[in-house]
């Protein structure tokens, strides 16, 4: 095989290995993201977010903490 042929084989092999690594890393990241616990503070409903009294993008005031017991 000529030198050009070996270069083509090397480039194709390089691309194949890169694709394999990318797929494996993507799957590992997806599996890791599934293990993240649920949000302890659920997002407010759509109705609360569309409150006309609060301008769009304005931060919500935190609710006061309730005493335990």
C-alpha positions as a Python dict, from the first residue, in 0.01 Angstrom:
ca = {
    (1, 'X'): (0, 0, 0),
    (2, 'X'): (129, 345, -81),
    (3, 'X'): (201, 617, 170),
    (4, 'X'): (-115, 803, 71),
    (5, 'X'): (-323, 492, 137),
    (6, 'X'): (-176, 452, 485),
    (7, 'X'): (-251, 818, 558),
    (8, 'X'): (-613, 770, 455),
    (9, 'X'): (-640, 455, 671),
    (10, 'X'): (-491, 644, 966),
    (11, 'X'): (-729, 937, 927),
    (12, 'X'): (-1032, 706, 900),
    (13, 'X'): (-919, 510, 1207),
    (14, 'X'): (-864, 838, 1398),
    (15, 'X'): (-1215, 956, 1314),
    (16, 'X'): (-1367, 620, 1411),
    (17, 'X'): (-1194, 622, 1751),
    (18, 'X'): (-1295, 986, 1808),
    (19, 'X'): (-1660, 902, 1735),
    (20, 'X'): (-1649, 601, 1967),
    (21, 'X'): (-1503, 808, 2251),
    (22, 'X'): (-1759, 1086, 2193),
    (23, 'X'): (-2049, 840, 2210),
    (24, 'X'): (-1916, 675, 2526),
    (25, 'X'): (-1857, 1008, 2701),
    (26, 'X'): (-2203, 1128, 2599),
    (27, 'X'): (-2365, 818, 2744),
    (28, 'X'): (-2167, 850, 3068),
    (29, 'X'): (-2275, 1213, 3106),
    (30, 'X'): (-2638, 1122, 3037),
    (31, 'X'): (-2628, 843, 3297),
    (32, 'X'): (-2465, 1076, 3549),
    (33, 'X'): (-2732, 1340, 3492),
    (34, 'X'): (-3006, 1087, 3563),
    (35, 'X'): (-2862, 1038, 3913),
    (36, 'X'): (-2906, 1402, 4015),
    (37, 'X'): (-3169, 1425, 4290),
    (38, 'X'): (-3496, 1605, 4232),
    (39, 'X'): (-3508, 1977, 4299),
    (40, 'X'): (-3595, 2022, 4670),
    (41, 'X'): (-3767, 2353, 4590),
    (42, 'X'): (-4006, 2279, 4301),
    (43, 'X'): (-4056, 2555, 4048),
    (44, 'X'): (-4372, 2760, 4083),
    (45, 'X'): (-4659, 2679, 3854),
    (46, 'X'): (-4708, 2859, 3524),
    (47, 'X'): (-4999, 3051, 3676),
    (48, 'X'): (-4776, 3202, 3945),
    (49, 'X'): (-4512, 3295, 3688),
    (50, 'X'): (-4765, 3480, 3477),
    (51, 'X'): (-4864, 3707, 3766),
    (52, 'X'): (-4946, 4048, 3611),
    (53, 'X'): (-4845, 4231, 3929),
    (54, 'X'): (-4483, 4119, 3890),
    (55, 'X'): (-4289, 4242, 3585),
    (56, 'X'): (-4134, 3976, 3366),
    (57, 'X'): (-3793, 3870, 3492),
    (58, 'X'): (-3832, 4032, 3835),
    (59, 'X'): (-3707, 3804, 4112),
    (60, 'X'): (-3960, 3648, 4342),
    (61, 'X'): (-3947, 3746, 4708),
    (62, 'X'): (-3852, 3448, 4926),
    (63, 'X'): (-4125, 3311, 5145),
    (64, 'X'): (-4062, 3344, 5520),
    (65, 'X'): (-3951, 3033, 5701),
    (66, 'X'): (-4211, 2861, 5912),
    (67, 'X'): (-4112, 2758, 6265),
    (68, 'X'): (-4066, 2386, 6312),
    (69, 'X'): (-4268, 2190, 6560),
}
